[in-house]
């Protein structure tokens, strides 16, 4: 499924200079929450980098490009 996510990548934002702490913390928190949700679904991103993270104008963060995803082996049921 392809979805257009408007806004610059985190790489674009970083290239403009340091991100103030009050802006960086919410971005980091959303990235961690997205990765936590993926891990709970037994998915590992495998190519996480600033170019694969978009920051929308409203401050919402979207982690992109799960193309190199690796599914975790579920624990064997006994």
C-alpha positions as CSV (number, residue, x, y, z in Angstrom):
1,X,0.0,0.0,0.0
2,X,1.4,3.4,-1.0
3,X,0.5,6.5,1.0
4,X,1.8,10.0,0.3
5,X,3.1,11.6,3.5
6,X,3.6,15.3,3.2
7,X,6.5,17.1,4.9
8,X,10.2,17.0,5.0
9,X,12.3,14.0,6.0
10,X,14.1,14.1,9.3
11,X,17.3,14.2,7.2
12,X,16.1,17.4,5.5
13,X,15.3,18.9,8.9
14,X,18.7,17.9,10.4
15,X,20.5,19.5,7.4
16,X,19.1,22.9,8.4
17,X,20.9,22.8,11.7
18,X,20.4,21.6,15.3
19,X,16.8,20.7,16.3
20,X,15.8,22.4,19.5
21,X,15.2,20.0,22.4
22,X,11.5,20.9,22.7
23,X,11.1,19.9,19.1
24,X,13.5,16.9,19.1
25,X,11.9,15.1,22.1
26,X,8.4,14.7,20.6
27,X,10.0,13.5,17.3
28,X,12.1,10.9,19.2
29,X,9.2,9.8,21.3
30,X,7.0,9.2,18.2
31,X,9.8,7.3,16.5
32,X,10.2,5.0,19.5
33,X,6.4,4.5,19.7
34,X,6.3,3.5,16.0
35,X,9.2,1.0,16.4
36,X,7.6,-0.4,19.5
37,X,4.3,-1.0,17.6
38,X,6.3,-2.6,14.8
39,X,8.2,-4.9,17.2
40,X,4.9,-5.8,19.0
41,X,3.7,-7.0,15.5
42,X,7.0,-9.0,15.2
43,X,8.5,-6.7,12.6
44,X,12.0,-5.2,12.6
45,X,12.5,-2.1,10.3
46,X,16.2,-2.9,9.3
47,X,16.8,0.4,7.5
48,X,16.0,3.1,10.0
49,X,17.6,6.4,9.1
50,X,16.6,10.1,9.0
51,X,15.8,9.8,5.3
52,X,13.1,7.2,6.2
53,X,11.3,9.4,8.7
54,X,8.9,12.2,7.7
55,X,7.8,15.0,10.0
56,X,4.5,16.5,8.9
57,X,3.6,20.1,9.4
58,X,1.5,19.3,12.4
59,X,4.4,17.6,14.1
60,X,3.2,14.0,13.4
61,X,6.1,11.7,12.7
62,X,5.8,8.8,10.2
63,X,8.4,6.1,9.9
64,X,8.6,5.0,6.2
65,X,10.1,2.3,4.0
66,X,9.5,-1.0,5.7
67,X,10.7,-2.5,2.4
68,X,13.7,-4.2,4.2
69,X,11.6,-5.4,7.0
70,X,12.4,-8.6,8.8
71,X,9.7,-10.6,10.5
72,X,10.7,-12.1,13.8
73,X,10.3,-15.8,14.3
74,X,7.5,-16.3,16.8
75,X,8.4,-18.2,19.9
76,X,7.6,-21.9,19.5
77,X,4.4,-23.0,21.2
78,X,4.7,-25.9,23.6
